[in-house]
Amino acid sequence: MFNYVFIFQIICLSATTNKLSNIQKQAEEYAALIMEELDPDDTGFIMVIITYKIILYATDLIFLFIFFTWLLVVLRLLFGHSADF
């Protein structure tokens, strides 16, 4: 289970690692929004199964991004760089 402090720390760590100072400044707000959305009953924690579903969803989005990027490269190779997509 994840709580507000854990979510806040993950946001801060990610923002620091990626040098995103604006995100780091708003980490408390973002953590509160995440908790509000994923903990509607205000239990103070997020169940791991919900987090697992989010990870699966994100993985699907990454796969789609990679697939469409690959498709764009193939189309440009087939039709040349001047093609507009």
VEXDREN-2710 file (C-alpha; in Angstrom, 1 decimal):
% VEXDREN-2710
k/r/px/py/pz
1/MET/0.0/0.0/0.0
2/PHE/1.2/3.5/-0.8
3/ASN/0.3/6.6/1.3
4/TYR/0.6/10.3/0.7
5/VAL/4.1/10.6/1.9
6/PHE/5.3/7.8/-0.4
7/ILE/3.6/9.4/-3.4
8/PHE/5.1/12.8/-2.5
9/GLN/8.6/11.4/-2.2
10/ILE/8.3/9.6/-5.5
11/ILE/7.2/12.8/-7.2
12/CYS/10.1/14.7/-5.6
13/LEU/12.7/12.1/-6.5
14/SER/11.5/11.9/-10.1
15/ALA/11.4/15.7/-10.4
16/THR/14.9/16.0/-9.0
17/THR/16.3/13.2/-11.1
18/ASN/14.9/14.8/-14.3
19/LYS/15.8/18.3/-13.2
20/LEU/12.1/19.5/-13.2
21/SER/12.1/22.2/-10.6
22/ASN/8.5/23.3/-11.3
23/ILE/7.2/19.8/-10.7
24/GLN/9.2/19.6/-7.5
25/LYS/7.7/22.8/-6.3
26/GLN/4.2/21.5/-6.8
27/ALA/4.8/17.9/-5.6
28/GLU/2.5/18.4/-2.6
29/GLU/-0.3/19.5/-4.8
30/TYR/0.2/16.6/-7.2
31/ALA/0.5/14.1/-4.4
32/ALA/-2.8/15.4/-3.0
33/LEU/-4.5/15.2/-6.4
34/ILE/-3.3/11.6/-6.9
35/MET/-4.5/10.6/-3.5
36/GLU/-7.8/12.3/-4.1
37/GLU/-8.3/10.4/-7.3
38/LEU/-7.1/7.0/-6.3
39/ASP/-8.3/7.0/-2.6
40/PRO/-11.9/8.3/-3.0
41/ASP/-12.9/6.7/0.4
42/ASP/-10.1/8.7/2.2
43/THR/-8.5/5.7/3.8
44/GLY/-5.1/7.3/3.6
45/PHE/-3.5/4.7/1.3
46/ILE/-3.7/3.4/-2.2
47/MET/-4.1/-0.3/-2.8
48/VAL/-1.4/-2.0/-4.7
49/ILE/-3.8/-3.6/-7.2
50/ILE/-4.9/-0.1/-8.3
51/THR/-1.3/0.9/-8.7
52/TYR/-0.6/-2.3/-10.7
53/LYS/-3.5/-1.4/-13.0
54/ILE/-2.0/2.1/-13.6
55/ILE/1.4/0.5/-14.4
56/LEU/-0.2/-1.8/-16.9
57/TYR/-2.0/1.1/-18.5
58/ALA/1.2/3.1/-18.7
59/THR/3.0/0.1/-20.2
60/ASP/0.3/-0.1/-22.9
61/LEU/0.7/3.5/-23.7
62/ILE/4.5/3.2/-24.0
63/PHE/4.0/0.2/-26.3
64/LEU/1.7/2.2/-28.5
65/PHE/4.1/5.1/-28.6
66/ILE/7.0/2.8/-29.7
67/PHE/4.7/1.1/-32.2
68/PHE/3.6/4.4/-33.8
69/THR/7.1/5.8/-33.8
70/TRP/8.3/2.6/-35.6
71/LEU/5.5/2.9/-38.1
72/LEU/6.4/6.5/-38.8
73/VAL/10.0/5.5/-39.4
74/VAL/8.9/2.8/-41.8
75/LEU/6.5/5.1/-43.7
76/ARG/9.3/7.7/-44.1
77/LEU/11.6/5.0/-45.4
78/LEU/9.0/3.8/-47.9
79/PHE/7.8/7.2/-49.1
80/GLY/10.8/9.4/-48.4
81/HIS/11.5/12.2/-45.9
82/SER/9.4/14.8/-47.8
83/ALA/6.1/13.0/-47.0
84/ASP/3.8/14.8/-44.6
85/PHE/2.1/12.7/-42.0
END
